[in-house]
Amino acid sequence: IDDYKFTLNIREKGSEEICISLKDNGPGIPETDLGRVLKPFFSTKKDNHGSGMGLFICAEIIQRFHGSLEISNNPDAGVTVQVILKQE
C-alpha cells in the first residue's frame, strides 16, 4: 500500500511507567477479532500460514516484565498498539 504509514511514540506515563505506542493507518482489526488477537492460536491467516502465537508470546513476555500490551482500533483508521512498562 503506497499510503501506508505508521507513527512510533515513546513517552512517560506518570512517574512510574513508560508507554511505547505504534499507530498505523491501515484497515484496522475487525471488532469481532479485536478481543481475540492476544489469545493463543488465534490467527486470521489462511492455509496454515502462521501459528497464531506471535502476539500471545509478545504479551506474555511483556507481562513477565510487569507490563501490558494493548491493541485498539483508531477512530479514523488503523490500529494502535501500546506497550506499557514499569520504569525501574
Secondary structure, DSSP 4 states (H G I P E B T S, - for coil): -TT--EEEEEEEETTTEEEEEEEE-S----HHHHTTTTSTT----STT-S-S-HHHHHHHHHHHTT-EEEEEE-SSSSEEEEEEEE--
